[in-house]
Amino acid sequence: MRALEQSRSDEGHLQNTVPSGSFWNSQLSFSRQLEFWEQVINLSRSLRHESRSQQKYFNYADTSRKVEVVLECPSDIKAARAQYHVLQNRKKLLFCAGQSPIVEMSPSNPALLGLPLGDAVECWLKTTAILIIYQASQTKQAMDIAALRAICDRCIQLASNAPLSLWFIFLLSTLTGAILTGYTLLFIVAPSPRPPLPQEKNYKTISEDGSITEPLLLPCWQDSQGASPANDAKAIEKAELFMSVVVPAYNEEDRLGGMLVEAVNYLEKTYGILSEQQQSKPLSREEAESGGTRFRKHNENESIRAAPPSKGWEILIVSDGSTDSTVATALAFARDHQLSPHSKSHIGPWTTASNAKVVPIPPGSIRVITLAQNRGKGGAVTHGMRHVRGQYVIFADADGASRFDDLGKLVAACQRVEDASSRGIAVGSRAHLVGSEAVVKRSKLRNFLMHSFHLILRILTPPATAAIKDTQCGFKLFSRASLPYIIPHMHSEGWIFDVEMLMLAEFSGIPVVEVPVGWREVKGSKLNVIWDSFGMAWGLAVLRAAWGFGVYRMN
């Protein structure tokens, strides 16, 4: 009997403390609610301790009062929201007391469960506190939406009453500000090539006695062009030899030798001077060092000029800030093959041990340029092409993936499309290999990124450039007369530089022809497929915008 009276006393205390259903709609401040619940939780702790020691329960028969409780304390706001809807649907849990205290559940879940008074109150209090915070956040959100709606309504009202002239001024100023902001941002993000350092204007080669020369000054047709008269701004010095090859190389000590052996074999066989030297009088030392160029004198009053060359070649290897032995590898190759019958043979992607040949080369045919800082493939190619001496210039990747024997196809195609000013470009293309084993073996991700890039290329580039099926093949031939229209205006130094070259050719009206070439996948690529693909897409967008909005200009 005493336990029952104590239970009724505790229940009466709770009835005066625990809020009624109207509390949910009360306008108490959030701080007041927190203060209230702090007092209630302290009470629940004492009740919990006492009820566990005396095994007290809610007594439905004696109190004639229904108490809403939740058996599980929610761990997050999502669970609290779910329990809130349970309470809203009036699913009540009735605690009863007797010999075996039970909880009467809803008919859909007829479980029997006993729960001490303190545990029930604590769970109910924790849940109710979370629900109050949840309702407060919903109320605040509703108030914020209402305030924002009022502001929007006021703005619409003011806008509807504004005169058209004010609207015109507002739109014009907004558009002008947006254009200026966009142009400024584009000017900031658009790449600008750094000028070459003094030591980067020199080269090294192998002298006749096999020693490495001191740094020698590179000839630069672009510097000479700047000193030409204004009415002949695109004039360029006469070629000293027929073919110049520019090879950008970054840490290519393992792959460079194979590419060079295939290149010199073809160049010496097709454009070499040693066979001519054996059939005619020997070349002088000056002629040999100049690549075998023959000179003729027009008359006593004219200066001596070089005849249009049909023979002679050079290779310019541009080490793009390499940290390995790329430079030493190139010079060692030149020394081994320079007029030596005991040259060391290398195996390239297109050669085997059975058909590898050793071809001696003239002194000074291979020049090595060292960039003090890495500039990217585009920067290395552009730097090398400023210092070429050939009637035709081709840049080729150092891995030898493109078949060098196809160079003759590019020369013939370029000569076929040259305009009256002898301008023309022949682009090596791998488009005919789509669907072949070399492409099919690539990963699905790489093929997907390749097709995605081609789609972006067709969208962003001008028509003639977009019509080229393969802009990224590292095997492109330029006539010498085309260089002043392209090289001085280059800005991109990354992987996307090929596209800028083709765009500049289109802007200048230079004929471009695409020629299928042999190509093989070579291990050791420096290209990061995912990262560089996104970088190329970003670079292409910036490049097109910079030329389209006048950040870059031809003049």
Sequence and secondary structure as in RCSB ss.txt:
>XXXX:A:sequence
MRALEQSRSDEGHLQNTVPSGSFWNSQLSFSRQLEFWEQVINLSRSLRHESRSQQKYFNYADTSRKVEVVLECPS
DIKAARAQYHVLQNRKKLLFCAGQSPIVEMSPSNPALLGLPLGDAVECWLKTTAILIIYQASQTKQAMDIAALRA
ICDRCIQLASNAPLSLWFIFLLSTLTGAILTGYTLLFIVAPSPRPPLPQEKNYKTISEDGSITEPLLLPCWQDSQ
GASPANDAKAIEKAELFMSVVVPAYNEEDRLGGMLVEAVNYLEKTYGILSEQQQSKPLSREEAESGGTRFRKHNE
NESIRAAPPSKGWEILIVSDGSTDSTVATALAFARDHQLSPHSKSHIGPWTTASNAKVVPIPPGSIRVITLAQNR
GKGGAVTHGMRHVRGQYVIFADADGASRFDDLGKLVAACQRVEDASSRGIAVGSRAHLVGSEAVVKRSKLRNFLM
HSFHLILRILTPPATAAIKDTQCGFKLFSRASLPYIIPHMHSEGWIFDVEMLMLAEFSGIPVVEVPVGWREVKGS
KLNVIWDSFGMAWGLAVLRAAWGFGVYRMN
>XXXX:A:secstr
 HHHHHHHHHHHHHHHHS  GGGGG    HHHHHHHHHHHHHHHHHHHHHHHHHT    HHHH       SS  S
SHHHHHHHHHHHHTT   EEE SSS EEE  TTS       HHHHHHHHHHHHHHHHHHHHHHHHHHHHHHHHHH
HHHHHHHHHHHS HHHHHHHHHHHHHHHHHHHHHHHHHHS       GGGGEEB B TTS B   EE   HHHHH
HTS GGGTT     SEEEEEEEEESS TTTHHHHHHHHHHHHHHHH SHHHHHHSS   HHHHHTTS  EE   T
TS  EE   SS EEEEEEEES SSSHHHHHHHHHHHHBS TT      TT  TTT     B TT EEEEEESS  
 HHHHHHHHHTT  EEEEEEE TT  B GGGHHHHHHHHHHH  TT   EEEEE GGGTTSHHHHTS HHHHHHH
HHHHHHHHHHS HHHHT S S  SEEEEEGGGGGGTGGG    STTHHHHHHHHHHHTT  EEEEE  B   S  
   HHHHHHHHHHHHHHHHHHHHTTSS   
